[in-house]
């Protein structure tokens, strides 16, 4: 499939992308990600490997669009997890600390 990433045309084939990522350890995911095989990779890492360009030269949207068209499953940025606020009873219990009931 022909696609343009960072103003350069590329002919990408799903099997070639899979082969290029084989043996590469996934970096920690902090943004968009793509599942290749049984591993989830950051989109920018995959883009850097398949285009041989610096990841600052392209956007994650460009790579996500190309990988989605090839049939890979892409995921958006994970939502931050916010802890639920403590109830007044839980707050008081935490302030007293363990063993306060003895």
C-alpha positions as CSV (number, residue, x, y, z in Angstrom):
1,X,0.0,0.0,0.0
2,X,1.3,3.4,-0.9
3,X,1.3,6.1,1.8
4,X,3.0,9.3,2.6
5,X,4.8,9.8,5.9
6,X,6.7,13.0,6.6
7,X,6.3,14.1,2.9
8,X,8.0,10.9,1.7
9,X,6.2,8.1,-0.2
10,X,6.4,4.6,1.1
11,X,5.2,1.2,-0.2
12,X,4.1,-0.6,3.0
13,X,3.1,-4.3,3.2
14,X,1.6,-5.7,6.4
15,X,4.0,-8.8,6.4
16,X,7.0,-6.5,5.9
17,X,6.0,-4.3,8.8
18,X,5.6,-7.4,11.0
19,X,9.0,-8.7,9.9
20,X,10.7,-5.4,10.6
21,X,9.3,-5.3,14.1
22,X,10.2,-8.9,14.9
23,X,12.8,-9.0,17.6
24,X,12.4,-5.4,18.6
25,X,11.6,-4.8,22.2
26,X,8.6,-2.4,22.7
27,X,9.3,0.9,24.5
28,X,6.9,2.0,27.3
29,X,3.6,3.3,25.8
30,X,2.9,6.9,26.7
31,X,0.8,7.8,23.6
32,X,-0.8,6.1,20.7
33,X,0.0,2.5,20.3
34,X,-0.4,-0.3,17.7
35,X,-0.6,-4.1,18.2
36,X,1.7,-6.1,16.0
37,X,1.6,-9.8,16.6
38,X,1.1,-10.2,20.3
39,X,3.0,-7.0,21.3
40,X,1.9,-3.4,21.7
41,X,4.3,-0.8,20.4
42,X,4.3,3.0,20.5
43,X,3.3,4.3,17.1
44,X,6.3,6.5,16.9
45,X,8.7,3.6,17.5
46,X,7.1,1.6,14.7
47,X,7.2,4.7,12.4
48,X,10.9,5.1,13.1
49,X,11.7,1.5,12.3
50,X,9.6,1.2,9.1
51,X,10.6,4.6,7.6
52,X,14.2,4.8,9.0
53,X,13.5,8.5,9.8
54,X,13.8,10.3,13.1
55,X,10.5,10.2,15.0
56,X,10.5,14.0,15.2
57,X,10.1,14.1,11.4
58,X,6.6,12.6,11.3
59,X,3.4,12.7,13.4
60,X,1.8,9.8,15.1
61,X,-1.4,10.5,13.1
62,X,0.5,9.8,9.8
63,X,1.8,6.4,11.1
64,X,-1.5,5.5,12.8
65,X,-3.4,6.2,9.6
66,X,-1.0,4.0,7.5
67,X,-1.0,1.1,10.0
68,X,-4.8,1.2,10.3
69,X,-5.1,1.0,6.5
70,X,-2.8,-2.0,6.6
71,X,-5.1,-3.8,9.0
72,X,-3.3,-3.3,12.3
73,X,-5.2,-2.4,15.5
74,X,-4.3,1.0,16.8
75,X,-5.2,2.5,20.2
76,X,-5.5,6.1,21.2
77,X,-3.7,7.7,24.2
78,X,-4.7,5.9,27.4
79,X,-6.8,8.0,29.7
80,X,-5.1,9.0,32.9
81,X,-6.4,7.1,36.0
82,X,-7.5,9.4,38.8
83,X,-8.0,7.9,42.2
84,X,-11.4,8.2,43.8
85,X,-11.5,10.7,46.7
86,X,-11.5,9.2,50.2
87,X,-14.6,9.4,52.3
88,X,-14.4,11.3,55.6
89,X,-14.3,8.0,57.5
90,X,-11.5,6.7,55.3
91,X,-9.5,9.9,55.7
92,X,-9.8,9.8,59.5
93,X,-8.8,6.1,59.5
94,X,-5.7,6.9,57.3
95,X,-4.7,9.8,59.6
96,X,-4.9,7.6,62.7
97,X,-2.7,5.0,61.0
98,X,-2.5,1.2,61.5
99,X,-3.0,-0.2,64.9
100,X,-5.0,2.8,66.3
101,X,-7.7,0.5,67.4
102,X,-5.5,-1.4,69.9
